[in-house]
Amino acid sequence: MIGDQIAFAIISLMILAGGLFAVTAKRTFHSAMGLGLALVGVAAVFIQLGSPLVGVLQVLVYVGGILTLFVFAVMFVAGDEEDVEVF
């Protein structure tokens, strides 16, 4: 029982760290990696809750498909981001 709570706390911290890194990263590629960390954490929560099929589908569809598409789009479209000033 206490082991499940510790595992959930670690996974939830991983999700929060990935989401925070996705929002605050300077480069778009690093933001995509933070999003990937958060999505893998969500899959781990599904597996911990006793639904391994949904966890595996989360990894296959979101991390494997959508995040890969996002990373390729960033690699093909993005130029030199260091020269761009936002404000």
C-alpha positions as CSV (number, residue, x, y, z in Angstrom):
1,M,0.0,0.0,0.0
2,I,2.7,2.5,1.0
3,G,4.8,1.4,-2.0
4,D,2.0,2.3,-4.4
5,Q,1.7,5.7,-2.8
6,I,5.5,6.3,-3.1
7,A,5.4,5.1,-6.8
8,F,2.5,7.4,-7.5
9,A,4.3,10.4,-5.9
10,I,7.4,9.7,-8.0
11,I,5.4,9.4,-11.2
12,S,3.3,12.5,-10.5
13,L,6.5,14.5,-9.9
14,M,7.8,13.2,-13.2
15,I,4.6,14.4,-14.9
16,L,4.8,17.8,-13.3
17,A,8.5,18.1,-14.1
18,G,7.9,17.2,-17.7
19,G,5.0,19.6,-18.1
20,L,6.9,22.4,-16.4
21,F,9.9,21.8,-18.7
22,A,7.6,21.6,-21.7
23,V,6.2,25.1,-20.9
24,T,9.4,26.8,-19.8
25,A,12.0,25.4,-22.3
26,K,13.7,27.9,-24.6
27,R,14.0,25.6,-27.5
28,T,11.1,23.9,-29.2
29,F,12.8,20.5,-29.3
30,H,13.5,20.5,-25.6
31,S,9.8,21.5,-25.1
32,A,8.8,18.4,-27.1
33,M,11.1,16.2,-24.9
34,G,9.4,17.6,-21.8
35,L,6.0,16.8,-23.3
36,G,7.2,13.2,-24.0
37,L,8.3,12.8,-20.4
38,A,4.9,14.0,-19.2
39,L,3.1,11.6,-21.6
40,V,5.2,8.6,-20.5
41,G,4.4,9.5,-16.9
42,V,0.7,9.5,-17.7
43,A,1.1,6.1,-19.3
44,A,2.8,4.9,-16.1
45,V,-0.2,6.2,-14.0
46,F,-2.5,4.2,-16.2
47,I,-0.4,1.1,-15.7
48,Q,-0.2,1.6,-12.0
49,L,-4.0,1.9,-11.9
50,G,-4.4,-1.5,-13.3
51,S,-5.0,-0.7,-17.0
52,P,-1.9,-1.8,-18.9
53,L,-3.7,-1.7,-22.3
54,V,-4.5,1.9,-22.0
55,G,-0.9,2.6,-20.8
56,V,0.6,0.8,-23.8
57,L,-1.8,2.6,-26.1
58,Q,-0.8,5.9,-24.6
59,V,2.8,5.2,-25.4
60,L,2.1,3.9,-28.9
61,V,-0.3,6.6,-30.0
62,Y,0.9,9.7,-28.2
63,V,4.6,9.2,-27.6
64,G,5.2,7.0,-30.6
65,G,3.1,8.7,-33.1
66,I,2.2,12.3,-32.2
67,L,5.4,13.2,-30.4
68,T,7.5,11.8,-33.2
69,L,5.5,13.8,-35.7
70,F,6.0,16.9,-33.6
71,V,9.7,16.3,-33.3
72,F,10.1,15.8,-37.1
73,A,8.1,18.9,-37.8
74,V,10.2,20.9,-35.5
75,M,13.4,19.6,-37.0
76,F,12.3,20.3,-40.6
77,V,10.6,23.7,-40.0
78,A,12.5,25.3,-37.2
79,G,15.5,27.5,-38.1
80,D,17.9,29.1,-35.8
81,E,15.9,29.9,-32.7
82,E,18.6,31.9,-31.0
83,D,18.1,34.9,-33.3
84,V,14.4,35.2,-32.6
85,E,13.3,37.6,-29.9
86,V,9.8,37.3,-28.5
87,F,9.5,40.6,-26.7
